[in-house]
Amino acid sequence: MPRHTSFILAAFVLPLYACACAPTPRATLGAGAPDPACLLASLKEHKKEITSFRGIGKLTLTVKGARQTTRIVWIGSQPGNLRVETLGPWGQPNLTFLIKGSTFYLYAHRENRCLKGKATARNLSRLVSVPVRPEDLFVLFSGQVPVLPFRHARIRRSEQESRWCLALYKRWGGLVERLWITDGGKTVEGVEVFDGRGNLHYTAAFKQVQEVEGLGIPQEIIISNKQGPVLSLQVERFWTDVHIPEGAYTPQLSCGSGGGS
């Protein structure tokens, strides 16, 4: 069973589908364009509805052309706590990754070793291969769409792909995110996350979205960096409003500092 730390954190990125985008959207919407304010408000409301969740699935990680697969389980609860575990052949945990508040913990069961550090996008990128914010990990693992902080939004239709592209910008026009929308504005099938200066951080996609307790949850998830796909997650079972055991986000032994910022 693989024990590389990136394998664990890869599970966290409950991604979407990598999409090429048209040129930067203009302010004009065109006939029949979805209302950006309504769409964003709906995404925000769906996030609030999921106060806790639990999932079971398989994670496939691609490293230098080699593919590795393991079973994983995860739980999460507001305001952003996460616990993800990779499992051995008999269901025993191999690696446990926790995010609690502003701190992450990584525990290797066989070695009985624990590491902790600040839960920042920069630190997580060293383990996941993409700079994803810890608060976005919670949203992705809950099966919802991350929406980065923005100042204004613009939408346009991509005629070649027959879908809408909603772009989110910072105060001075720096692009931070693109959301690809289908079904007349009802479904976000993919996102692209940028650094505000035009540099792509990662792309993510929902595939085979199914309704779970009234919410659309992806059954297959992919995340990519500039070099291509780095991991995929197959969601076998998913529950919302679950009971979270006391101490679920507390490491079982003292953890050494992992440094970073």
C-alpha positions in Angstrom: 0.0 0.0 0.0 1.6 3.3 -1.0 2.5 5.6 1.9 3.7 8.8 0.2 2.2 11.8 1.9 1.0 13.3 -1.4 -1.2 10.3 -1.9 -3.2 11.2 1.2 -3.6 14.8 0.5 -4.5 14.0 -3.0 -7.7 12.6 -1.7 -8.7 16.0 -0.4 -9.1 17.6 -3.7 -12.6 16.6 -4.5 -12.1 18.0 -8.1 -14.1 18.8 -11.1 -13.4 18.4 -14.9 -10.4 20.2 -16.5 -11.8 22.7 -19.1 -10.3 24.9 -21.7 -11.8 28.4 -21.6 -12.6 31.0 -24.1 -11.0 34.5 -24.0 -11.6 36.7 -20.9 -15.4 37.2 -20.7 -16.9 40.6 -21.6 -19.5 42.4 -19.5 -22.3 41.8 -22.0 -24.4 38.8 -21.1 -26.4 38.0 -24.3 -29.8 36.5 -24.5 -30.7 33.8 -22.0 -27.6 34.2 -19.9 -27.8 32.8 -16.3 -27.8 35.4 -13.6 -24.4 35.4 -11.9 -25.7 36.8 -8.7 -28.4 34.1 -8.5 -26.0 31.3 -9.3 -23.4 32.4 -6.8 -26.1 32.8 -4.1 -27.3 29.3 -4.8 -23.8 27.8 -4.5 -23.4 29.7 -1.2 -26.7 28.4 0.1 -25.8 24.8 -0.8 -22.6 25.0 1.2 -24.5 26.2 4.3 -26.9 23.3 4.0 -24.1 20.7 4.5 -23.0 21.0 8.1 -21.4 17.5 8.2 -20.7 14.7 5.8 -19.0 11.3 5.3 -17.7 9.6 2.2 -16.2 6.3 1.0 -14.3 5.8 -2.3 -11.2 5.0 -4.2 -8.3 7.4 -5.0 -6.1 7.0 -8.0 -2.9 9.1 -8.0 -0.7 9.5 -11.1 3.0 10.3 -10.4 5.4 10.4 -13.3 3.1 8.3 -15.4 2.7 5.6 -12.7 -0.8 5.1 -11.3 -1.5 4.0 -7.7 -5.0 3.3 -6.2 -6.1 3.0 -2.6 -9.4 3.1 -0.7 -10.2 6.1 1.4 -12.8 7.4 3.8 -13.4 11.0 4.9 -15.6 13.0 7.2 -16.0 16.8 7.6 -18.0 19.3 9.6 -18.5 23.1 9.8 -16.7 25.4 10.1 -14.1 23.5 7.9 -12.7 20.5 9.8 -11.7 17.5 7.8 -10.4 14.0 8.4 -9.2 11.8 5.5 -7.8 8.3 5.8 -6.2 5.8 3.4 -7.1 2.2 4.1 -5.1 -1.0 3.9 -6.4 -4.3 2.4 -8.2 -5.3 5.7 -9.7 -1.8 6.2 -7.0 -0.7 8.7 -5.9 3.0 8.4 -2.5 3.6 6.8 -2.4 7.4 6.8 -4.6 10.0 8.5 -4.8 13.6 7.4 -6.6 16.2 9.6 -7.4 19.8 9.2 -8.6 21.5 12.3 -8.8 25.3 12.3 -5.6 26.7 10.9 -3.5 23.6 11.5 -3.0 20.3 9.5 -1.8 17.0 10.9 -0.4 14.0 9.0 -0.2 10.7 10.9 1.5 7.6 9.5 0.1 4.6 11.5 2.8 2.0 10.7 5.6 4.3 11.7 3.6 5.8 14.6 4.7 9.3 13.5 2.8 12.5 13.3 3.6 15.8 11.6 1.8 19.1 11.9 2.0 22.5 10.2 0.0 25.6 9.2 -2.9 24.8 6.9 -2.1 27.1 4.0 -2.4 26.7 0.3 1.4 26.9 0.0 2.0 24.1 2.5 -0.7 21.9 1.0 0.7 22.3 -2.5 3.9 20.6 -1.4 1.8 17.5 -0.7 -1.0 17.7 -3.2 0.8 19.2 -6.2 -1.7 22.1 -6.4 -2.1 25.1 -4.1 -5.6 24.5 -2.8 -6.9 26.5 0.2 -7.9 24.5 3.3 -11.4 26.0 3.2 -11.8 24.9 -0.4 -10.9 21.3 0.6 -13.8 21.3 2.9 -16.1 22.5 0.2 -14.8 20.0 -2.4 -15.0 17.1 0.0 -18.6 18.1 0.7 -19.3 17.6 -3.0 -19.9 21.3 -3.7 -18.2 24.0 -5.8 -15.5 26.3 -4.2 -16.0 30.0 -4.9 -12.9 32.1 -4.2 -13.2 35.7 -2.8 -13.9 38.1 -5.7 -14.9 41.7 -6.4 -17.0 41.4 -9.5 -18.2 38.7 -11.9 -18.7 38.5 -15.7 -20.4 35.8 -17.8 -20.3 34.9 -21.5 -21.3 32.0 -23.6 -18.6 29.7 -25.2 -20.2 29.0 -28.5 -17.7 26.2 -29.4 -18.5 24.3 -26.2 -22.2 25.3 -25.8 -21.9 26.3 -22.2 -21.5 29.4 -20.1 -18.3 30.6 -18.5 -18.6 32.7 -15.3 -15.4 34.5 -14.5 -14.6 36.0 -11.0 -12.2 38.9 -10.7 -10.3 40.7 -7.9 -10.6 44.4 -7.4 -8.2 45.5 -10.1 -9.4 43.0 -12.7 -7.2 40.0 -11.8 -8.8 36.7 -12.7 -9.2 34.3 -9.7 -11.7 31.7 -11.0 -13.7 30.5 -13.9 -16.8 28.3 -13.5 -18.2 26.3 -16.4 -21.9 26.1 -16.4 -24.4 23.8 -18.3 -28.1 22.9 -18.1 -29.2 26.5 -18.5 -27.2 27.7 -15.5 -28.2 24.8 -13.2 -25.0 22.8 -13.2 -21.3 23.8 -12.6 -19.4 21.0 -14.3 -15.9 22.5 -13.9 -13.8 25.2 -12.4 -10.4 26.8 -13.1 -8.6 28.5 -10.2 -6.0 31.3 -10.8 -3.7 33.4 -8.7 -5.2 36.8 -9.7 -2.4 37.4 -12.1 -3.5 35.1 -14.8 -1.5 32.0 -13.7 -3.4 28.8 -13.4 -3.3 27.0 -10.1 -5.4 24.0 -10.9 -8.5 22.8 -12.7 -11.2 20.6 -11.2 -14.3 18.7 -12.4 -17.4 17.0 -11.3 -18.4 14.0 -13.3 -21.6 11.8 -13.1 -23.3 14.1 -10.7 -26.1 12.4 -8.8 -28.7 13.6 -6.3 -27.9 12.7 -2.7 -30.3 14.0 -0.1 -31.4 16.8 -2.5 -27.9 17.9 -3.4 -25.9 17.1 -6.5 -22.8 15.1 -5.6 -20.1 13.9 -8.1 -19.5 10.2 -8.4 -16.1 10.7 -10.1 -13.8 13.6 -9.5 -10.6 14.7 -11.3 -8.0 17.4 -10.5 -5.2 18.6 -12.8 -2.3 21.0 -12.7 -0.4 22.5 -15.6 1.2 19.2 -16.4 -2.1 17.3 -16.6 -4.3 15.1 -14.3 -2.7 14.3 -11.0 -5.5 12.4 -9.3 -9.0 11.1 -9.5 -11.5 10.1 -6.9 -14.4 7.7 -7.3 -17.1 8.4 -4.7 -18.8 5.1 -3.8 -21.0 6.3 -0.9 -21.8 9.7 0.5 -23.9 10.9 3.4 -24.8 14.3 4.8 -25.8 15.4 8.3 -23.8 12.6 10.0 -22.7 12.3 13.6 -19.0 13.2 14.1 -17.4 11.4 17.0 -15.8 13.5 19.7 -12.1 13.9 19.1 -12.4 13.0 15.4 -10.1 15.9 14.4 -7.6 15.5 17.3 -4.4 13.5 16.6 -3.8 10.5 18.8 -0.3 11.4 19.7 2.0 14.4 19.9 2.9 15.8 16.5 6.2 17.5 15.5 6.2 20.7 13.6 6.4 20.6 9.8 7.4 24.2 9.4 6.3 26.1 6.4 4.1 29.2 6.2 
